[in-house]
Amino acid sequence: MLSDLELLQSSERDLRWFNANSDMIREKFVGKIVAIKDGCVVESAGNINELLEVLKKKGIDQSEVLIEAISPANEITIL
């Protein structure tokens, strides 16, 4: 298990990677929810529940991944 500081630093690195590669990620994963770890997409699914289940089955701690919804380029998501 990573410390809080390590989790924060890892999340920041993955968010920077996501932002720098968002066009490529959107092309491959539009309409999906993705889990990003160490600068790569480790899993994707059609909804958050499916993604969390796949992560659990693979032994990937959901607190150690960045989870992002990939919407089409011309779509705005309001949370």
C-alpha positions, 0 to 999 in steps of 0.5 A, a space after each residue: 500500500 502506498 503512503 498518502 504522499 506517494 498516492 498524491 504524487 502518482 495521481 499527479 503524474 498520471 493526470 499530467 500523462 492523461 492530459 498530454 495524451 487525451 486525444 489518443 486516449 479519446 480515440 481508443 476509449 471514447 464512451 468508456 471509463 478508464 483506469 490509468 496507472 503509471 502512465 498507461 491505461 490499465 483497464 477500461 469498461 462501459 461503466 464504473 461498476 464494471 471497471 471496479 469489478 475488473 480492477 478487483 479481479 485483477 488485484 489492482 487497488 482502485 485507490 492507486 489508479 486515476 479513473 476518468 470518463 472519456 467523452 466525445 471531443 464535442 461533449 461537455 460533462 457536468 459533474 
